[in-house]
Amino acid sequence: MRPTNTPEKIQLIDSHCHLDMEAFEQDLDQVLDRAHRAGVTNIITIGIDKASSVQAVQLAERYSTVYASVGVHPHDAAGVNETDFDEIAQLSTHEKVVGYGEIGLDYAKIYSPKEVQQQVFSRQLALAKELNLPVIIHDRDAHEDTLKILRHHAPFPAGGVMHCFSGDIGLAKQVVELGFFVSIPGIVTFKNAKALQQVAGEVPLQSMLIETDGPFLAPVPFRGKRNTPELLLHTAEKIAQLRNLPLGAVAAQTTDNTRALFNLPPAGTAQ
């Protein structure tokens, strides 16, 4: 059912979702149908290791509205080798692979040693530049080191995005200065997310993407439940409220930004 408060002409793009995860296994067709009826024209499903990168590409082949990224998440940095990078690079040549990531640093849950995370992050940034793909950055409790490594590898001709942004307005400004986009997740609807709300209200709209990070981080009033692409509307509505803008303005600009960064064709174009 189309949400009753969804304007008919609103178009959104979910710039970061994990459609390959078990949470979507039983009803993915229905999830995508509801997303389409809620105005979500495209979804980028994200690779977090070699296996999920393969699955992301397979999903992009199966569904015309889905695109894929490939890469190795910092949680899996300790288990990756050059053969994996070679295979991921080969995957990246698929016509529906539009980004490299998510890659980066995670010091909140150190499943791989910090030094290994940093090495793998640097290796993948260099590889993404060789492949001329925009980078999708994961940064959790690692702002200083993430920026240091990004600056070391700058510039990024294909651009990039700090996904599920978790810093303050000061960090957001530094990310934008690097030429990156800031991606706002459903957390912005949480009552206690004051720092993210400031970011969503003040970062130039021309530098902003929106995402679900589904199946995680569902927005209010669905907090704690499975996050699906159709719920992206709630994030867009909150940003519009914070900026005192029409929903259509936020939807149009973030959609244009996502198409530009990931070189997506216009809505309705078959690929």
Secondary structure, 3 states (H helix, E strand, C coil): CCCCCCCCCCCEEEEEECCCCHHHCCCHHHHHHHHHHCCEEEEEECCCCHHHHHHHHHHHHHCCCEEEEECCCHHHHHHCCHHHHHHHHHHCCCCCEEEEEEEEEECCCCCCCHHHHHHHHHHHHHHHHHHCCCEEEEEECCHHHHHHHHHHHCCCCCCEEECCCCCCHHHHHHHHHCCCEEEECHHHHCCCCHHHHHHHHHCCHHHEEECCCECCCCCCCCCCCCCCHHHHHHHHHHHHHHHCCCHHHHHHHHHHHHHHHHCCCCCCCCC
